[in-house]
Amino acid sequence: MATTRPENATTEARLARIEGMQLAQRRLLVRLCAGSPIRPEIEAWLADRSAFQGGDEDPGLLPSPEFALQAAMAEEFRRLAAALADLPAPGRPVTAD
């Protein structure tokens, strides 16, 4: 079975690969944070950064690259915080919803 080398893949395939790698890293990071003795501090840190704290001006229809980067980071911090909140702390029983 032939495999496509990343540098020869289509843009869509490259983006799918990057997204898959990011999801794997997010899942690993959340698991590590869930078992950390400083989990409350990590949760507070994520909460502080999950809202974009940029300038006061509206980014308009086409935000600047800097705004887009900061907004993407805030979105990822929200996703990490939500995923971490879904995992019980060590020693806390898992409850069924």
C-alpha positions as a Python dict, from the first residue, in 0.01 Angstrom:
ca = {
    (1, 'M'): (0, 0, 0),
    (2, 'A'): (148, 330, -110),
    (3, 'T'): (137, 621, 129),
    (4, 'T'): (128, 985, 35),
    (5, 'R'): (416, 1186, 168),
    (6, 'P'): (296, 1496, 359),
    (7, 'E'): (475, 1732, 121),
    (8, 'N'): (291, 1577, -177),
    (9, 'A'): (-54, 1576, -16),
    (10, 'T'): (-333, 1808, -117),
    (11, 'T'): (-404, 2114, 94),
    (12, 'E'): (-716, 1943, 230),
    (13, 'A'): (-517, 1634, 330),
    (14, 'R'): (-249, 1849, 494),
    (15, 'L'): (-510, 2040, 694),
    (16, 'A'): (-676, 1714, 802),
    (17, 'R'): (-336, 1581, 914),
    (18, 'I'): (-259, 1897, 1113),
    (19, 'E'): (-604, 1889, 1273),
    (20, 'G'): (-560, 1524, 1369),
    (21, 'M'): (-224, 1600, 1527),
    (22, 'Q'): (-371, 1895, 1717),
    (23, 'L'): (-659, 1683, 1848),
    (24, 'A'): (-417, 1416, 1969),
    (25, 'Q'): (-205, 1678, 2147),
    (26, 'R'): (-515, 1837, 2302),
    (27, 'R'): (-635, 1501, 2436),
    (28, 'L'): (-294, 1422, 2583),
    (29, 'L'): (-261, 1767, 2738),
    (30, 'V'): (-607, 1748, 2895),
    (31, 'R'): (-530, 1404, 3044),
    (32, 'L'): (-203, 1531, 3188),
    (33, 'C'): (-373, 1839, 3335),
    (34, 'A'): (-659, 1633, 3481),
    (35, 'G'): (-417, 1434, 3694),
    (36, 'S'): (-198, 1727, 3791),
    (37, 'P'): (-176, 1838, 4153),
    (38, 'I'): (-199, 2198, 4025),
    (39, 'R'): (-518, 2134, 3827),
    (40, 'P'): (-707, 2422, 3997),
    (41, 'E'): (-433, 2665, 3897),
    (42, 'I'): (-435, 2531, 3540),
    (43, 'E'): (-814, 2571, 3523),
    (44, 'A'): (-786, 2930, 3649),
    (45, 'W'): (-509, 3005, 3399),
    (46, 'L'): (-722, 2870, 3113),
    (47, 'A'): (-1024, 3069, 3232),
    (48, 'D'): (-817, 3389, 3235),
    (49, 'R'): (-711, 3332, 2876),
    (50, 'S'): (-1031, 3196, 2723),
    (51, 'A'): (-1162, 3542, 2635),
    (52, 'F'): (-980, 3756, 2382),
    (53, 'Q'): (-817, 4045, 2566),
    (54, 'G'): (-709, 4243, 2261),
    (55, 'G'): (-771, 4602, 2172),
    (56, 'D'): (-1108, 4766, 2204),
    (57, 'E'): (-1170, 4809, 1836),
    (58, 'D'): (-1399, 4587, 1635),
    (59, 'P'): (-1197, 4360, 1403),
    (60, 'G'): (-1441, 4423, 1118),
    (61, 'L'): (-1519, 4183, 841),
    (62, 'L'): (-1156, 4086, 782),
    (63, 'P'): (-969, 4080, 1113),
    (64, 'S'): (-598, 4146, 1117),
    (65, 'P'): (-367, 3845, 1138),
    (66, 'E'): (-280, 3943, 1496),
    (67, 'F'): (-646, 3954, 1597),
    (68, 'A'): (-714, 3624, 1423),
    (69, 'L'): (-424, 3458, 1605),
    (70, 'Q'): (-530, 3589, 1947),
    (71, 'A'): (-892, 3490, 1885),
    (72, 'A'): (-784, 3139, 1780),
    (73, 'M'): (-573, 3104, 2093),
    (74, 'A'): (-864, 3213, 2313),
    (75, 'E'): (-1087, 2960, 2137),
    (76, 'E'): (-835, 2681, 2198),
    (77, 'F'): (-805, 2777, 2566),
    (78, 'R'): (-1188, 2754, 2590),
    (79, 'R'): (-1180, 2410, 2429),
    (80, 'L'): (-909, 2292, 2667),
    (81, 'A'): (-1098, 2427, 2968),
    (82, 'A'): (-1420, 2257, 2857),
    (83, 'A'): (-1245, 1924, 2794),
    (84, 'L'): (-1072, 1945, 3132),
    (85, 'A'): (-1400, 2024, 3306),
    (86, 'D'): (-1548, 1707, 3156),
    (87, 'L'): (-1287, 1489, 3328),
    (88, 'P'): (-1311, 1409, 3697),
    (89, 'A'): (-1024, 1499, 3924),
    (90, 'P'): (-823, 1203, 4055),
    (91, 'G'): (-1005, 1037, 4342),
    (92, 'R'): (-1336, 1194, 4241),
    (93, 'P'): (-1589, 934, 4125),
    (94, 'V'): (-1717, 950, 3771),
    (95, 'T'): (-2088, 1027, 3766),
    (96, 'A'): (-2324, 927, 3489),
    (97, 'D'): (-2523, 1204, 3330),
}
